[in-house]
Amino acid sequence: MPAPVLQIVHCIDTEGPLQEPLAATFERIKSIFGIDLPPSAHTLRQLQQRQIDLGGLEAEVAQVVRPDLLAYNNDWAAIAAMLDDAMSPAFRNQMRDDFGAGWAYSWHVMDHVGYASNPRNKAMGYGEVFRFYRDAVQRAGLGVDEINWHFHPLFPDGDPLKAATSYTNTYAQLNQILARRLIDEGWFPVANRPGFHSERPDSHAFLEQWIPFDYANQSFEEESGQRDLRGGRFGDWRRAPLEWTGYRPSHRDYQRPGEMNRRIFRCLNVGTRFRELRQEHVDQAFAQATSTGSAILAFADHDYRDIRPDVQRVRELVSNARGRHGAVQIKFNGAVAAAREHLAATGQAPAQPPLQLAMSFDDSILSVRCTAGQCFGPQPFLAYKTRAGHYIHDNFDVQTPEEHWTYVFDAQTVPLDQVESIAVGSAGIDGSVAVVRHRL
């Protein structure tokens, strides 16, 4: 009987550089706690050291303004310097897994688009962050890191500082990002990390159409005491399983196990102010790997802070647990690869070949067929770019469910002679991915 395996997955919410001026830090304190103080470096140090009477809020405020949480990578040069070391073999191999491999990263990349303003000076534009990390992963040349999906909904006023949760309010940006990634980069997502750790019924339905693996569950033993997070606000996972083996969600409640298709995996935080991964969580993951044969220990942080201390911290937690769970093998892996291997090891993976799609034309009718495997959702994702430079996503007509879809280019859509390129992509139900592109 094979030894149990604990997959170790480092998810990074990958958003590029971030700047927070001193005045903005104090604005955030006021927004969260209702405390209005004149901004100064001296006052900030006093808050960090709990030296100002805040009527019992001293510890909470100090947690929000910890020095490590305010040490931002504020430009691409700072991120590049971090990655030069963090992605090097020397750093990765400071700890090897039981299969001889070093550390692996899952870069869950977002696009900053649709903002009414840019107060944190983020890297705006479709594909800006994606291309930077795609090139970094290619330069590393190890084939172990993954680029995955991350998306932040926007509030209707376009304020990027608001922790919005509604996909419905942001479908235009959402579909544009996917269409451009598919057409311009030949890329389609398989693993998700939700913005603000938050899912709601509308994002639940969207993910169930397209993305089979969801590193979202932040179930925790006690509710966060942070004032702005109480009552399930934003990342609400209070009813979700406290398990490291994943679950299929219910249609009525994404936090409860049910019969929907995607797998939601637990993923706690490192290097932040709430739901932080602790030693007992790591021991739980080892114990669950022992009992089931496989588990996934996943954790998340952000690239706008230095990820290297977080890696070292998790290494310490894993090293401490290994001595108590000697029968369990650890494996550093990407989010997609880990999920696929875990489902195979636990007998949950469908027995079918990887997904393959084929595209053909009959005059102005696009025909797409599934020639192997099975799409995760009911249809592939269709995107096309017009000669005027517009990116469009639309539904197919279903000719044979699960097998054959068509789309007509005419006056009801866009005449084919006005189309520059077409792309179709889908994740497979097994976590594979297929992308087909055609330039007219």
C-alpha positions as CSV (number, residue, x, y, z in Angstrom):
1,M,0.0,0.0,0.0
2,P,1.5,3.4,-1.0
3,A,2.5,5.8,1.8
4,P,0.1,8.7,2.4
5,V,1.0,11.9,0.8
6,L,0.5,15.5,2.0
7,Q,0.5,17.9,-0.9
8,I,1.9,21.3,0.1
9,V,0.5,24.2,-2.0
10,H,1.7,27.8,-1.7
11,C,-1.0,30.0,-3.3
12,I,0.0,33.7,-3.9
13,D,-2.7,36.2,-4.6
14,T,-0.6,37.9,-7.3
15,E,-1.5,41.5,-7.8
16,G,1.8,43.3,-8.5
17,P,3.2,46.3,-6.7
18,L,1.2,48.2,-4.1
19,Q,1.8,51.6,-2.4
20,E,0.1,52.8,0.8
21,P,1.2,56.3,1.9
22,L,1.2,57.1,5.6
23,A,-2.0,59.1,5.4
24,A,-3.7,56.2,3.7
25,T,-2.7,53.9,6.6
26,F,-4.4,56.3,9.0
27,E,-7.5,56.5,6.8
28,R,-7.7,52.7,6.9
29,I,-7.5,52.8,10.7
30,K,-10.3,55.3,10.8
31,S,-12.4,53.2,8.4
32,I,-12.0,50.0,10.4
33,F,-12.1,51.3,14.0
34,G,-13.5,54.8,13.8
35,I,-10.3,56.2,15.3
36,D,-9.2,59.5,13.8
37,L,-5.6,60.3,14.5
38,P,-3.2,62.8,12.8
39,P,-0.9,60.8,10.5
40,S,2.7,60.7,11.5
41,A,5.5,58.1,11.6
42,H,5.8,58.6,15.4
43,T,2.2,58.0,16.0
44,L,2.3,54.9,13.8
45,R,5.2,53.5,15.9
46,Q,3.2,54.2,19.1
47,L,0.2,52.3,17.6
48,Q,2.4,49.4,16.7
49,Q,3.8,49.3,20.3
50,R,0.3,49.7,21.9
51,Q,1.4,53.0,23.6
52,I,-1.7,55.0,22.8
53,D,-4.9,54.5,24.9
54,L,-7.6,53.4,22.4
55,G,-10.2,52.3,24.9
56,G,-9.4,48.6,24.6
57,L,-8.6,48.5,20.9
58,E,-4.9,48.7,21.2
59,A,-4.2,45.1,20.3
60,E,-6.6,45.0,17.4
61,V,-5.1,48.2,15.9
62,A,-1.5,47.0,16.4
63,Q,-2.4,43.8,14.5
64,V,-3.7,45.8,11.5
65,V,-0.5,48.1,11.4
66,R,2.1,45.4,12.1
67,P,5.4,46.5,10.5
68,D,5.6,43.4,8.4
69,L,2.1,44.1,7.0
70,L,3.1,47.6,6.0
71,A,6.4,46.6,4.3
72,Y,5.0,46.6,0.7
73,N,6.8,45.8,-2.5
74,N,5.9,49.2,-4.0
75,D,7.3,48.8,-7.5
76,W,8.2,46.1,-10.0
77,A,11.9,46.4,-9.1
78,A,11.1,45.4,-5.5
79,I,9.1,42.4,-6.7
80,A,11.7,41.4,-9.2
81,A,14.4,41.5,-6.5
82,M,12.2,39.3,-4.2
83,L,11.6,36.8,-7.1
84,D,15.2,36.6,-8.0
85,D,15.9,35.0,-4.7
86,A,12.6,33.3,-3.9
87,M,12.5,31.5,-7.3
88,S,16.1,30.5,-7.2
89,P,17.1,26.9,-6.7
90,A,19.2,27.9,-3.7
91,F,16.1,29.2,-1.9
92,R,13.7,26.6,-3.1
93,N,16.0,23.7,-2.1
94,Q,16.6,24.8,1.4
95,M,13.9,22.2,2.1
96,R,13.2,19.4,-0.2
97,D,10.2,17.2,-0.2
98,D,10.2,13.4,-0.1
99,F,10.3,13.2,-3.9
100,G,13.5,15.3,-4.1
101,A,11.9,18.5,-5.2
102,G,12.1,22.0,-3.8
103,W,9.5,24.7,-3.2
104,A,6.8,25.4,-5.7
105,Y,4.6,28.4,-6.2
106,S,1.1,28.9,-7.5
107,W,0.8,32.5,-8.8
108,H,-3.0,33.4,-8.8
109,V,-2.8,36.4,-11.1
110,M,-5.3,39.2,-11.4
111,D,-5.8,42.1,-13.8
112,H,-6.4,45.6,-12.4
113,V,-9.1,47.1,-14.8
114,G,-12.2,49.2,-14.5
115,Y,-11.0,51.3,-11.6
116,A,-12.4,54.8,-11.1
117,S,-9.1,55.8,-9.5
118,N,-5.8,54.2,-8.7
119,P,-4.8,55.4,-5.2
120,R,-2.4,52.5,-4.5
121,N,-0.6,52.9,-7.8
122,K,-1.3,49.4,-9.0
123,A,-0.2,48.0,-12.4
124,M,-3.2,48.8,-14.5
125,G,-4.3,47.1,-17.7
126,Y,-5.2,43.7,-19.1
127,G,-2.4,41.2,-18.8
128,E,0.1,43.6,-17.1
129,V,0.6,41.4,-14.0
130,F,0.0,38.2,-16.0
131,R,2.8,38.8,-18.5
132,F,5.3,39.8,-15.8
133,Y,4.8,36.5,-13.9
134,R,4.5,34.4,-17.1
135,D,8.0,35.6,-18.0
136,A,9.3,35.1,-14.5
137,V,8.1,31.5,-14.5
138,Q,9.5,30.9,-17.9
139,R,12.9,32.3,-16.8
140,A,13.0,30.0,-13.8
141,G,12.6,27.2,-16.3
142,L,11.8,24.5,-13.6
143,G,8.3,23.6,-14.8
144,V,7.0,23.4,-11.2
145,D,5.3,26.7,-10.7
146,E,1.8,27.5,-12.0
147,I,-0.1,30.6,-13.1
148,N,-3.6,30.4,-11.9
149,W,-6.7,32.6,-11.5
150,H,-7.5,35.5,-9.1
151,F,-10.2,38.1,-9.4
152,H,-11.4,41.0,-7.3
153,P,-15.0,42.2,-8.0
154,L,-15.5,46.0,-8.1
155,F,-18.2,48.0,-6.3
156,P,-20.5,49.8,-8.8
157,D,-18.7,53.1,-8.2
158,G,-15.4,51.6,-9.3
159,D,-13.6,52.3,-6.0
160,P,-10.8,49.7,-5.8
161,L,-10.4,50.1,-2.1
162,K,-13.8,48.7,-1.3
163,A,-13.9,45.0,-0.6
164,A,-16.7,44.1,-3.0
165,T,-18.1,40.6,-3.4
166,S,-20.5,40.8,-6.3
167,Y,-19.5,39.1,-9.6
168,T,-22.9,40.3,-11.0
169,N,-21.7,43.9,-10.8
170,T,-18.5,43.1,-12.5
171,Y,-19.3,40.6,-15.3
172,A,-18.1,43.0,-18.0
173,Q,-14.6,43.1,-16.6
174,L,-14.6,39.5,-15.6
175,N,-15.5,38.2,-19.1
176,Q,-13.1,40.7,-20.8
177,I,-10.2,39.4,-18.7
178,L,-11.0,35.8,-19.6
179,A,-11.5,36.6,-23.2
180,R,-8.2,38.5,-23.5
181,R,-6.2,35.8,-21.6
182,L,-7.6,33.2,-23.9
183,I,-7.1,35.1,-27.2
184,D,-3.9,36.9,-26.4
185,E,-2.1,34.4,-24.2
186,G,-3.7,31.1,-25.1
187,W,-4.5,30.5,-21.4
188,F,-7.6,29.4,-19.5
189,P,-8.0,28.9,-15.7
190,V,-8.2,25.7,-13.8
191,A,-7.6,26.8,-10.2
192,N,-9.2,29.8,-8.4
193,R,-8.2,31.9,-5.4
194,P,-11.1,34.3,-4.6
195,G,-10.5,38.0,-4.1
196,F,-11.0,39.1,-0.5
197,H,-11.3,35.3,0.2
198,S,-15.0,35.9,-0.6
199,E,-17.6,33.8,-2.4
200,R,-21.3,34.5,-2.7
201,P,-24.1,32.8,-4.7
202,D,-23.2,34.7,-7.9
203,S,-19.5,33.8,-7.8
204,H,-20.4,30.3,-6.7
205,A,-22.5,29.9,-9.9
206,F,-19.8,31.4,-12.1
207,L,-17.0,29.2,-10.8
208,E,-19.2,26.1,-11.2
209,Q,-19.4,26.9,-14.9
210,W,-15.7,27.2,-15.6
211,I,-13.2,26.4,-12.8
212,P,-12.9,22.9,-11.3
213,F,-10.5,23.7,-8.4
214,D,-11.2,26.4,-5.8
215,Y,-8.6,27.2,-3.1
216,A,-11.1,29.3,-1.1
217,N,-12.2,27.6,2.1
218,Q,-11.0,29.6,5.1
219,S,-12.9,27.7,7.8
220,F,-11.4,28.5,11.1
221,E,-11.9,27.3,14.7
222,E,-13.0,30.7,15.9
223,E,-14.4,33.7,14.1
224,S,-12.0,36.5,13.4
225,G,-12.0,39.2,16.1
226,Q,-11.0,41.9,13.6
227,R,-13.8,44.5,13.7
228,D,-14.2,44.8,9.9
229,L,-14.5,41.0,9.5
230,R,-17.1,40.1,12.0
231,G,-20.4,38.4,11.2
232,G,-19.1,36.7,8.1
233,R,-18.4,39.9,6.2
234,F,-16.3,39.3,3.1
235,G,-14.6,35.9,3.4
236,D,-17.4,33.9,5.1
237,W,-16.5,30.3,5.6
238,R,-18.0,29.7,9.1
239,R,-20.0,26.7,8.0
240,A,-17.4,25.0,5.8
241,P,-15.6,21.8,6.8
242,L,-12.4,22.1,8.9
243,E,-10.7,19.6,6.6
244,W,-7.7,19.4,4.3
245,T,-9.2,16.9,1.9
246,G,-11.6,19.2,-0.1
247,Y,-15.3,18.9,-0.8
248,R,-17.9,19.4,-3.6
249,P,-20.2,22.2,-2.6
250,S,-24.0,22.3,-2.3
251,H,-26.0,24.3,-4.9
252,R,-27.8,26.1,-2.0
253,D,-24.8,26.8,0.1
254,Y,-21.2,26.9,-1.1
255,Q,-20.0,26.2,2.4
256,R,-21.7,22.9,2.7
257,P,-20.8,19.6,1.0
258,G,-23.1,18.7,-1.8
259,E,-23.3,17.4,-5.4
260,M,-21.9,20.2,-7.5
261,N,-18.8,19.5,-9.6
262,R,-15.9,21.8,-8.5
263,R,-13.7,20.9,-5.5
264,I,-13.2,23.5,-2.8
265,F,-10.0,23.2,-0.8
266,R,-9.1,24.7,2.6
267,C,-6.5,27.5,2.2
268,L,-5.6,29.6,5.3
269,N,-3.4,32.7,5.4
270,V,0.2,33.3,6.1
271,G,1.7,36.7,6.7
272,T,-1.5,38.5,7.4
273,R,-3.7,39.7,10.3
274,F,-6.4,37.0,10.4
275,R,-7.1,33.2,9.8
276,E,-3.4,32.5,10.0
277,L,-2.0,29.0,9.5
278,R,-1.0,27.6,12.9
279,Q,0.9,24.5,14.0
280,E,-2.3,22.6,14.9
281,H,-3.6,23.1,11.4
282,V,-0.4,21.6,9.9
283,D,-0.7,18.6,12.3
284,Q,-4.4,18.2,11.3
285,A,-3.4,18.1,7.6
286,F,-0.8,15.4,8.3
287,A,-3.3,13.4,10.4
288,Q,-5.9,13.6,7.6
289,A,-3.4,12.5,5.0
290,T,-2.7,9.5,7.3
291,S,-6.3,8.6,7.6
292,T,-7.3,9.1,3.9
293,G,-4.1,8.5,2.1
294,S,-3.9,12.0,0.7
295,A,-4.5,15.6,1.8
296,I,-3.7,19.1,0.6
297,L,-2.2,21.7,3.0
298,A,-2.7,25.0,1.2
299,F,-2.0,28.5,2.3
300,A,-2.1,32.0,0.7
301,D,-0.4,35.3,0.9
302,H,0.3,38.3,-1.5
303,D,3.1,39.2,-3.7
304,Y,3.0,42.8,-2.7
305,R,4.7,41.7,0.6
306,D,7.9,39.7,0.9
307,I,6.8,36.0,0.6
308,R,10.1,34.6,1.8
309,P,9.5,34.9,5.5
310,D,6.1,33.1,4.9
311,V,7.9,30.3,3.2
312,Q,10.4,29.9,6.0
313,R,7.5,30.0,8.6
314,V,5.6,27.2,6.8
315,R,8.8,25.2,6.5
316,E,9.2,25.4,10.3
317,L,5.6,24.3,10.8
318,V,6.0,21.4,8.4
319,S,9.3,20.3,9.9
320,N,7.8,20.3,13.4
321,A,4.9,18.1,12.2
322,R,7.0,15.7,10.2
323,G,8.6,14.2,13.2
324,R,5.2,13.3,14.6
325,H,3.8,11.9,11.4
326,G,6.7,10.0,9.9
327,A,4.6,7.7,7.7
328,V,3.4,10.7,5.6
329,Q,5.4,11.9,2.6
330,I,5.3,15.5,1.7
331,K,5.2,16.9,-1.8
332,F,5.6,20.5,-2.9
333,N,3.2,21.1,-5.7
334,G,1.2,23.6,-7.7
335,A,-2.5,24.0,-7.0
336,V,-3.7,22.2,-10.2
337,A,-1.2,19.4,-10.0
338,A,-1.8,18.8,-6.3
339,A,-5.6,18.7,-6.8
340,R,-5.3,16.3,-9.7
341,E,-3.0,14.0,-7.8
342,H,-5.1,14.1,-4.6
343,L,-8.3,13.2,-6.5
344,A,-6.5,10.3,-8.2
345,A,-5.1,9.1,-4.9
346,T,-8.5,9.2,-3.2
347,G,-10.4,7.6,-6.1
348,Q,-12.3,10.7,-7.0
349,A,-10.8,11.5,-10.4
350,P,-12.9,10.5,-13.4
351,A,-11.3,7.8,-15.5
352,Q,-11.0,9.6,-18.8
353,P,-8.3,11.1,-21.0
354,P,-7.3,14.8,-20.8
355,L,-9.7,17.2,-22.5
356,Q,-9.2,17.9,-26.2
357,L,-11.2,20.4,-28.3
358,A,-11.3,20.8,-32.1
359,M,-12.5,23.8,-34.1
360,S,-13.8,23.9,-37.7
361,F,-15.9,26.1,-40.0
362,D,-18.8,25.6,-42.3
363,D,-19.1,29.0,-44.1
364,S,-20.0,31.4,-41.2
365,I,-20.7,28.7,-38.7
366,L,-18.1,27.9,-36.1
367,S,-18.2,24.3,-34.9
368,V,-16.4,23.1,-31.8
369,R,-16.3,19.4,-30.7
370,C,-14.9,17.7,-27.7
371,T,-12.7,14.9,-29.2
372,A,-11.4,13.5,-25.9
373,G,-12.2,13.9,-22.2
374,Q,-15.1,16.0,-20.9
375,C,-15.5,19.7,-20.3
376,F,-15.8,20.8,-16.7
377,G,-18.8,23.0,-17.5
378,P,-21.7,22.6,-19.9
379,Q,-19.9,24.5,-22.7
380,P,-16.4,25.8,-23.6
381,F,-15.6,29.4,-23.2
382,L,-15.9,31.2,-26.5
383,A,-14.1,34.5,-27.2
384,Y,-13.3,36.4,-30.4
385,K,-11.6,39.6,-31.3
386,T,-13.0,41.9,-34.0
387,R,-10.9,43.7,-36.5
388,A,-11.9,46.9,-34.7
389,G,-10.1,45.6,-31.6
390,H,-13.2,44.6,-29.5
391,Y,-13.1,41.4,-27.4
392,I,-16.4,39.5,-27.2
393,H,-17.5,36.5,-25.1
394,D,-20.8,34.7,-26.1
395,N,-22.7,31.5,-25.6
396,F,-22.7,28.6,-28.0
397,D,-25.7,26.8,-29.5
398,V,-25.6,23.3,-28.1
399,Q,-26.0,20.7,-30.8
400,T,-25.0,17.6,-28.7
401,P,-24.7,18.1,-25.0
402,E,-21.1,17.6,-23.8
403,E,-19.9,17.0,-27.3
404,H,-20.7,19.5,-30.0
405,W,-21.4,23.3,-30.0
406,T,-21.8,25.9,-32.8
407,Y,-21.8,29.6,-33.1
408,V,-23.1,31.6,-36.1
409,F,-21.3,34.8,-37.2
410,D,-23.8,37.0,-39.0
411,A,-25.8,40.2,-38.6
412,Q,-27.2,38.9,-35.2
413,T,-23.7,38.7,-33.8
414,V,-20.7,39.9,-35.9
415,P,-20.2,39.0,-39.5
416,L,-17.2,36.7,-40.0
417,D,-15.3,39.1,-42.2
418,Q,-15.2,41.6,-39.3
419,V,-13.5,39.0,-37.0
420,E,-9.7,38.9,-36.5
421,S,-9.3,35.9,-34.2
422,I,-11.3,33.3,-32.3
423,A,-10.3,31.2,-29.3
424,V,-12.1,28.5,-27.3
425,G,-11.0,27.2,-24.0
426,S,-12.2,25.0,-21.2
427,A,-10.9,23.1,-18.2
428,G,-11.6,19.4,-18.2
429,I,-13.6,17.7,-15.5
430,D,-10.4,16.0,-14.5
431,G,-8.5,19.3,-14.2
432,S,-6.8,19.2,-17.6
433,V,-7.2,22.2,-19.9
434,A,-7.7,22.7,-23.6
435,V,-7.3,25.8,-25.7
436,V,-7.8,26.2,-29.4
437,R,-7.1,29.5,-31.3
438,H,-7.6,30.5,-34.9
439,R,-6.7,33.7,-36.7
440,L,-8.7,34.6,-39.7
